[in-house]
Amino acid sequence: MQPTQDLTKGVDPTAHAHMPTIEIHVNHKPVNLVGHEHTGLEIKEAAIAQGVKIKTDFLLFLVHHHKPNDPIGDEETIKVNHHSHFHSIDNDDNS
């Protein structure tokens, strides 16, 4: 079992007091984030810390219902909302 990572380490504890908690979904599981802007890596790390069975080297995709899913890079910052759904899969090159 991986240790839980504190995503607020070194951050002023009052800094997030005015920021909303956003519930997104990663692989159909709810994940809570503080604020609307996050990198792909931050989304994966939060999902892992909240029990989603993925790893940080997995690929992350923003799910769309009527068009192709968008790949989200680890360093790419995106805006999320309560309707944001992501799919994360192993980056396995043995296809």
N, C-alpha and C positions, 0 to 999 in steps of 0.2 A: 504494500500500500504506500502510495506517495504521500509525503508530508504536505499539509495544507500550507499554501503560500499566502502570506499576508500582503494583499495588494495595496494596503494603506501605509506600509512601513515607511517611516521618514516623512509622512505627510501630516500637516497640521490637522488635528482631529476636528477642528471647527470648520475646516475648509469645505467639507462636503455637506455641511448642515443645511444649506439652501439648495442643494442639487437634488433633483428627483431620483428615486429608485425606479429603474426601468426593468420590467420583466421581458426578456427575450426568450427564444427557444433554440437550443442546440440539440440536434438529433432527437427532436420531439420532447426534450426535457426542459423544464423552466430553469432559467439562469437569471439572477438579479445582478444588475450593474448600476453603478451610481453615475449619473450624467448621461448625455446623449452621444458623446464622441469617444470612440475607442478604436485601437488598432486590432488587426486580426489576431495578433498574439495575445493581447489583453483579453479578448473574448474567449480564446481557447483556454487561457490560464484560469479565468473566472469559472468557466464551465468545469474544468478539471477539479478545481477547489470545491465546487458544489456537486460533485459526484457523477458528472458525465464521463463515461468510459472512453475517453480519447486521450491522445498525447499531443504535446506541443509541436511535434513534427508532422502531424496530420494536416491534410489540405482542408481549407475552410471555404465554403460557398454560401453566398447569400441566396436564399431560395425565393424564386418568383413563381407565381402560379401560371402565368400565361406566356412566359418567355424563358429562354435559357437562364440557368443559375449563373451568378457572377462569382468568379474566384476572388477571394480576398487575401491579399498578401499579409505576411506577419507585420510588416511596417506600414501597411496602408491604413489610414485613419478613415473611418466611416461614421455616419450618423445612424444611430439606432433608435427605434421606438418600440412601443408595445406590440407592434405587428411584425417585428423583425424575426425571421426564422432562418436558421443556419443549418447546414449539413456539413459534418466533418468526417472525412474518411482517411484511412491509412494511405500514405504516399508510397504505395507498393509498385515498383517498376516491373514486377514479374507477371505481366499480362500476356 
